């Protein structure tokens, strides 16, 4: 069953350089019919290429990765695909919310949060994106 307010399941790209974390996230998300994991990447550069190819709704992206980090990749994704929302993950305690906002991310999550919280965050981010689309606003504007 699709998430409330969404016309179809969420297409998610998971990006992290820790293969065990990626497997755990993919395994958890695969158990929910509201989500389709369309791909995985081990760094930001791979993520940027995959966003071009796969057009996910949401990218779950680690911040600290080799080759290209999550903030830089988020800036690139926001520039060419603003409808794709990035949910950043960090294990760092001292990351500035301004850095996240300026990069174009929808939200920042700590890696020590329960994985089950991800689905709720994805639905919130996706529902907010749908609510902010000009076509959606126009449909709800009284005549």
C-alpha positions as CSV (number, residue, x, y, z in Angstrom):
1,X,0.0,0.0,0.0
2,X,1.5,3.4,-0.9
3,X,2.3,5.9,1.8
4,X,-0.4,8.4,2.6
5,X,-0.6,11.1,-0.1
6,X,1.8,9.4,-2.5
7,X,0.7,8.1,-5.9
8,X,3.3,5.2,-5.8
9,X,6.0,3.7,-3.7
10,X,9.1,5.7,-2.9
11,X,12.1,5.0,-5.0
12,X,15.2,5.1,-2.7
13,X,18.9,5.1,-3.4
14,X,21.1,4.1,-0.4
15,X,24.6,5.6,-0.3
16,X,27.2,4.6,2.3
17,X,30.7,3.3,2.3
18,X,29.9,0.7,5.0
19,X,28.6,-2.3,3.2
20,X,27.2,-3.8,6.4
21,X,25.2,-0.6,7.0
22,X,23.9,-0.6,3.4
23,X,22.8,-4.3,3.7
24,X,21.0,-3.6,7.0
25,X,19.1,-0.6,5.5
26,X,18.3,-2.4,2.3
27,X,17.0,-5.4,4.2
28,X,14.8,-3.3,6.4
29,X,13.4,-1.2,3.5
30,X,12.8,-4.3,1.3
31,X,10.3,-5.5,3.9
32,X,8.0,-2.5,3.2
33,X,5.8,-2.3,0.1
34,X,5.9,1.5,0.2
35,X,9.6,1.5,-0.7
36,X,11.5,0.3,-3.7
37,X,15.3,0.4,-3.2
38,X,16.4,1.2,-6.8
39,X,20.2,1.1,-6.1
40,X,23.1,1.5,-3.8
41,X,26.4,3.4,-4.0
42,X,29.6,3.5,-1.9
43,X,30.4,7.2,-2.4
44,X,28.9,10.5,-3.4
45,X,30.4,10.4,-7.0
46,X,28.6,7.1,-7.6
47,X,25.4,8.5,-6.1
48,X,25.4,11.5,-8.5
49,X,25.7,9.2,-11.5
50,X,23.0,6.9,-10.2
51,X,20.6,9.8,-9.5
52,X,20.9,10.7,-13.2
53,X,20.2,7.2,-14.3
54,X,17.7,5.9,-11.7
55,X,15.8,9.1,-10.7
56,X,15.0,8.2,-7.1
57,X,12.6,10.1,-5.0
58,X,14.9,9.9,-2.0
59,X,18.6,9.4,-1.5
60,X,19.7,8.2,1.9
61,X,23.3,9.5,2.0
62,X,26.2,9.2,4.5
63,X,28.1,12.4,4.9
64,X,31.7,11.0,5.4
65,X,32.7,8.9,2.4
66,X,35.7,8.5,0.2
67,X,36.0,10.0,-3.3
68,X,33.1,12.5,-2.8
69,X,31.4,13.1,0.5
70,X,27.7,13.4,1.1
71,X,27.5,17.2,1.4
72,X,29.2,17.8,-2.0
73,X,27.1,15.1,-3.7
74,X,23.9,16.6,-2.2
75,X,24.8,20.0,-3.6
76,X,25.3,18.4,-7.1
77,X,22.0,16.4,-6.8
78,X,20.1,19.5,-5.7
79,X,21.4,21.5,-8.6
80,X,20.3,19.1,-11.4
81,X,17.5,17.1,-9.7
82,X,15.8,19.2,-7.1
83,X,12.7,16.9,-6.9
84,X,15.0,14.1,-5.5
85,X,15.2,14.7,-1.8
86,X,18.4,13.8,0.1
87,X,18.3,12.5,3.7
88,X,21.8,12.9,5.1
89,X,23.2,10.5,7.7
90,X,26.0,11.3,10.2
91,X,27.8,9.8,13.1
92,X,29.3,13.2,13.8
93,X,28.0,15.2,16.8
94,X,29.3,18.6,15.6
95,X,27.8,19.0,12.1
96,X,26.2,22.3,11.5
97,X,22.5,22.4,10.5
98,X,23.5,25.3,8.2
99,X,25.8,23.0,6.3
100,X,23.0,20.6,5.7
101,X,20.5,23.3,4.6
102,X,23.0,25.0,2.3
103,X,23.8,21.7,0.6
104,X,20.1,21.2,-0.2
105,X,19.3,18.3,2.1
106,X,15.8,17.7,3.3
107,X,16.9,16.5,6.7
108,X,19.9,15.2,8.8
109,X,19.7,12.0,10.8
110,X,22.1,10.5,13.2
111,X,23.3,7.0,12.4
112,X,22.6,5.8,15.9
113,X,18.8,6.3,15.4
114,X,16.8,3.1,15.0
115,X,16.6,2.0,11.3
116,X,12.9,1.6,11.7
117,X,12.6,5.4,12.0
118,X,13.9,5.8,8.4
119,X,10.6,4.8,6.8
120,X,8.7,7.4,8.8
121,X,11.2,10.1,7.8
122,X,11.1,9.1,4.1
123,X,7.3,9.4,4.2
124,X,7.4,12.7,5.9
125,X,10.0,14.1,3.4
126,X,8.1,12.7,0.4
127,X,4.7,14.0,1.6
128,X,6.2,17.4,2.2
129,X,7.7,17.4,-1.2
130,X,4.3,16.5,-2.7
131,X,2.6,19.2,-0.7
132,X,5.1,21.8,-1.9
133,X,4.9,21.0,-5.6
134,X,3.2,23.9,-7.6
135,X,0.6,21.5,-9.2
136,X,-0.4,20.2,-5.7
137,X,-0.7,23.7,-4.3
138,X,-2.8,24.7,-7.4
139,X,-5.2,21.8,-6.8
140,X,-5.8,22.8,-3.2
141,X,-6.2,26.5,-3.9
142,X,-9.9,27.6,-3.5
143,X,-11.5,29.0,-6.6
